[in-house]
Amino acid sequence: MPLGRYRIAPHPDPLPAALLASMARVETSTVGHGVPWGLMSRGIRPVAPGLRMLGNAVTLSIPGADSTLLHHALSLLRPGDVLVIDRLGDDRHACWGGIVTAAAQRAGAVGAIIDGPCTDLAEIRASGFPLWCRGTSPVTTRLLDWGGRLNHPISCGGVVVSPGDVVLADEDGVLVLARQEAEAVSRHALEVQDIAASLLEEVHAGNFLGERSGASLLVQSALAADRSS
């Protein structure tokens, strides 16, 4: 039995409010201090300074010059969704512009991530819509009816993204977490951020960073060992 050009699965359940609250203060760079799994390629950047976004992954893969399934998917988005788009290796055609931005905003989407370029950059920036992508292109997609997949696992920015994953994006990058690990990651990240805030206060107070972080002790111990050998 043929699979057909379009493979569409049900939308994931919304993220629990408690999970959103616990992730709200997490910074992507804090998670990057540990093992950087789930962090997308740094080539995927926000379209404007100061953008931040947290939401529920809705996954889409569309080929080359075709945006047929994207246009359909926009009518299925719900408040709190983040549309994460796998362009299947295409970096020439921009599938996202001003009209698509307006449609996503109207649906209540909190943002979008594209493993490819956008167009209408000034219009997107003026809208305030949180978008991360790989730069811009004047060459755009069209309605070619080639097919695609909605709410199936995809690859975006070197990371596997499944529908219903937690997507956090800020000026430093994009983080994708499975729901079952997001709570533990957020607790650890907030602890690290509290430690960093305390360290910053000490540096502003005139303390040496190497002494407070322990780096100077490590260097001094290594030098002492070299002298005694």
N, C-alpha and C positions, 0 to 999 in steps of 0.2 A: 504494500500500500504506500503510495507516495506521500512524503511529508508535506508537500505544498510549499509555495514560496513564503508564506507567512506562518510563523509559529508564535502564537500568543497565549500566554499563561495568565492566570488570575493575578490581580494586584496583591502585593503583600499587605498584611495587617498594619495599621498605623503603629508607630513607635509608642511605647508606654510613656506617659507623662513623667513618671519618676526617672526613667532612663534619660529622657531629654534634659531634665533638671540637673542630673548628675554630670552630664557631658557639657553643660552650657558654658563652664569656665575653663574647660580643657583647651590647651594650645597644642597644635600639631607638633611644634618643635619640642615640647616636653616629651611626647611619646618618642620622638626621634632621638632623644638621649639614650633610650634603651635599644632593644633590637628593632630595627626599622621596618618590620613587616607591616604591610597594609598601607604604606606611604607611597603615593604615586610619584612618577617621574617629575623632577623639578621643571621639566619643560612645560608642564600644565600649570598655567599661571592665572591669577585673577585679572579681569579686564580693567580694574580700577583699584586704586589704593583704598585700604580700610574695609574691604569686604570680608564678611564672615558669614558662614552658613552651617546649619546643622539640620539634618533631616533623614528621611526614609528613602532608601535607594529603590528607584524604579529603573530597571535596566533595559537598554535598547541597543540593538546592533543593526546598522544599515550600511549597504555597500556603496562605495564610490560616489557616483553622481546622483544617486537616488535618495529622495527624502520622503517618499510616499508614506511609509510607516511612521515616521516622525510626526507628520501632520495628523495622522489618525491618533497617535498616542497622546497628543496634546489634549484631546477631548476626554481622555480617561484619567488625567492627572487629578489629584486631590490635594487639599491643603496639607502642608507638611512634607510633600514628596520632593525628592531630588531626582531629576532625570539624568542618568549617567549613560553616556553614549559611546559605544565602541564603533569606530569608523572603519574597522577591518583593514587597517593599514593605510587608508587614503589620507594624505595630508595636503591635497590640492583643492578639494571642493569644500566650501563652507556650507554647512547644513543649517546654521543658526544665524538669524539676523533680527532686524527690528520687529517684524511682524510675528515671528515665532516667539520672541521675547514677550510681546504683548499677550499672546495666547497663553503662554506659561504663567504669566502674572495673573491673568484673569482666572485661571484654574486654581490659583492659590499655591502653586509650587514655590518652594523656598529657595531654589537655585538649580543650576545645571552644571554638569561636568562633561566636557567633550574631548575625546582623544583625537583632536583635529582642530582646524581653524574655524573662526566665526567671520561674519561680515557685518557691516553697519555698526562699526565700533562706537562712533559718537552717539548714535541713537540708543545703543544698549547702555552705555555709560549714563546717559541722561535719564534713563528709566530707573536706575538704581538697582536693577536686577542682578543678583549675585551669580556671575558666570565665570567659570574657569575653563581655559581652552589652550590650544597651541598657537596663539597669535591670530593673524587675520589673513584673509584671501579674498580677492574680488571675484574669483570663480566660484559660482554657487551650484548647489544641487537643484534637481528638477523632479517632477513627478513622472518617474519612469516605470513604476510598478514592477521593480525587480524583486522585491521581497525583503524579509528581515525577521528579526526575533524580538519579542517584547516579553520582559519578565522571565528571561532565562539567564543563567550565568554568562558573564561576558568578561573580556579583558579590557581594562582602561588604565593607561599610564603604567603598565607593567604589573598591575594588581588584578587579581580575580575579584569580581564584584558580583554578588548574588542579590536577587530581589529581597528587600527587607533588611539589608545591611544598614548599619549606622554610617552616615557620611558626614564628616566634619571637615570644613575647609576654611582656611584663613589666609593671611598674606604670605605665610611661610610654605603652604602646600595643602595637600589633600590627603586625608586619612580615611580608610575604610575599615570598619570593624564588624565582625559577626555579632549579633545581638547578645549571644551567650557570654561573650568575653568583654563586652563594652563596659559593664558596670565595674568589673575588677580593674580594667585599664583606667577608667576615670578616677577611681579612688586613689590608685597609685600616682597618677599624674598630678592630682591636686595636692597630694603630700609633697611631691617633688617641687611643685610650684611654690608652696609655702616655704620650703627650705631655701629656694632661690630668692624669694622675696626677703627673707631674713639675711641672707648673704649679701644682697644688694645694699641693704641698710648698713651693714658693717663696712662695706667698701666706701660708701658715702661718708661714713664716720671717720675714715682715715686708715682703716686696717688694710694690711696687704692681702690681696686675693690669694696668693700662694700659701700664706700661713693659715688662712681661714679654710681653704679648700682641702688642705693637706698635701698639696703638690710640692711645696718647699721641703716638707719632711721627707717625702719620697726621694727627692733629688739629693738632699743632704745625706740620707742613709746610703744611697748608691755611691756617692763620692767617698764616704767613710769606708765602705767596703772595698772600694778600689784602692784606697791608700793602705789598707791593712793587708792586701793580698800580695 
